[in-house]
Amino acid sequence: MIEETKIAILSGGTGRIGGLFLNELIKLNYKIYLLSRSKEKFNNVKKNKKFNNRIIRINFDLLNEKIIKSAIKKINRDNKKIDCIINCASSSYRGKSFSYNFKKLNEEMMGVFNSSFYLTEKLLPLLRKSSFGKIINVGSLWGMNSVNFSTYLDLDIGPSAITSSGKAALMQYTKYLSSREAENNITANNLVPGWFPRKGKVERKDYIKSINSKIPLNRIGKLDDLKSAISFLLSSENKYFTGQNLIVDGGFSII
């Protein structure tokens, strides 16, 4: 019997964490609809021969209603069912005193929560046709912990108030989905990465030291530290883990 090809929808798949999901999906023989705003980044991904013709790019912009609806329309047109939705894309501001007007307020909430919510709800009819569907959201520590702004020294690059609020909404939505969709044999979980800062043009060793001092394992995360968690969430044998926050933070959140 030939195994049926599974289909995954992955937003933000050309990013750092999205790339880890993409690699694991390829290992598991998924066909992947990669929702990405950057055609250049997608083309760089496609240069890797292991992806072959297994990934299909769909133009996607968290802040553009027309583009979001167009992406959903194409996925619905192409497929009778899907097996996995991964909401990895996010768009947000930074700074503890970021100044909002209504436009920026609405844009950031769209980028952090609303677009992922809308995408998921509109694709759920296809996911419900899978024999075992998965929804994986990518959250943030700041959706569950308050921010200690002193960690950021003088950089003022901490999460905004809406980032924290939106990621908290994503966590609650994950729990809601896990309960509502259980009857459809769908699990929903939230991956919560800890400190995985990008390396800046100028490395601030005092900033890294400030972070490390608050992590029991005394180091920032490496992307490899997320691989086992992603593998677990996507595993076909993982059928009883749902409604949970899978936190990978070196122990930061326990203090």
Secondary structure by P-SEA (a helix, b strand, c coil): ccccbbbbbbcccccaaaaaaaaaaaaaccccccccccaaaaaaaaccccccccccccccccccaaaaaaaaaaaaaacccccccccccccccccccccccaaaaaaaaaaccaaaaaaaaaaaaaaaaccbbbbbbbbcccccccccccccccccccccaaaaaaaaaaaaaaaaaaaaaccccbbbbbbbbcccccccccccaaaaaaaaaacccccccccccaaaaaaaaaccccccccccccccccccccc
